[in-house]
């Protein structure tokens, strides 16, 4: 899914991407194809900047996004908690 980052007109060119794959489906190009579709759809809507908020516990997703042209642009410390364990949200950005 690609959704508006912020409803204010000043941010109309920025969208946040969210997509999830089951672990057994990674490594076969499906994520790359999904990202390509999101980027193409975003460009059609006038999006030039895509953001992704990723759990710091998800090294695979962080590597995937780096491989596909994203750069780390921020981090919210201890913003999430799962199974009693706090984790950071790593913010990544890509200009398209």
C-alpha positions in Angstrom: 0.0 0.0 0.0 1.1 3.5 -0.7 -0.6 6.2 1.3 -0.2 9.9 1.9 2.4 10.7 4.5 0.6 13.8 5.6 -2.7 15.4 4.5 -1.3 18.9 4.2 -0.8 20.1 0.6 2.9 20.8 1.3 3.4 17.0 1.6 1.3 15.9 -1.4 4.5 14.6 -3.1 5.5 12.3 -0.2 3.9 8.9 0.5 4.6 6.1 3.0 4.9 2.6 1.7 3.7 -0.5 3.7 4.1 -4.0 2.4 4.8 -7.3 4.1 5.9 -10.7 2.9 5.9 -13.9 4.8 9.4 -15.1 5.4 9.2 -18.1 3.1 8.3 -15.8 0.2 11.4 -13.6 0.5 14.4 -13.9 -1.8 12.5 -14.6 -5.1 12.0 -11.1 -6.4 8.4 -10.6 -5.2 9.3 -7.7 -2.9 11.2 -6.0 -5.8 8.2 -6.3 -8.0 5.8 -5.0 -5.4 8.1 -2.0 -4.8 8.3 -1.3 -8.6 4.5 -1.3 -8.7 4.3 1.1 -5.7 6.8 3.4 -7.3 5.1 3.4 -10.7 1.7 4.1 -9.1 3.3 6.8 -6.9 4.8 8.6 -9.9 1.4 8.5 -11.6 0.0 10.3 -8.6 2.8 12.9 -8.5 4.7 11.3 -5.7 8.5 12.0 -5.7 9.4 10.8 -2.3 8.7 7.5 -0.6 9.1 6.8 3.1 9.3 3.4 4.9 9.1 2.9 8.6 10.8 -0.4 9.5 11.2 -2.2 12.8 14.8 -2.2 13.9 14.4 -6.0 14.5 13.8 -6.5 10.8 17.4 -6.6 9.4 16.2 -8.2 6.2 13.8 -5.4 5.4 16.4 -2.7 6.1 18.9 -4.5 3.8 16.2 -4.8 1.1 15.4 -1.1 1.2 19.1 -0.1 1.1 19.6 -2.4 -1.9 16.7 -0.7 -3.6 17.9 2.9 -3.2 16.5 3.9 0.1 18.7 5.7 2.7 18.2 5.8 6.4 16.9 9.2 7.4 15.8 8.8 11.0 15.1 6.6 13.9 12.4 6.7 16.7 13.9 5.0 19.7 11.8 2.5 21.6 8.7 3.5 19.6 7.4 -0.1 19.4 6.9 -3.0 21.7 6.3 -6.6 20.8 6.3 -9.6 23.1 7.5 -7.4 25.9 10.5 -6.1 24.0 11.0 -2.5 22.9 12.3 -1.8 19.4 13.1 1.3 17.3 11.4 2.4 14.1 14.0 3.0 11.4 12.8 5.6 8.8 14.1 5.2 5.3 13.5 7.5 2.3 13.8 7.2 -1.5 13.4 9.9 -4.1 11.7 8.5 -7.2 
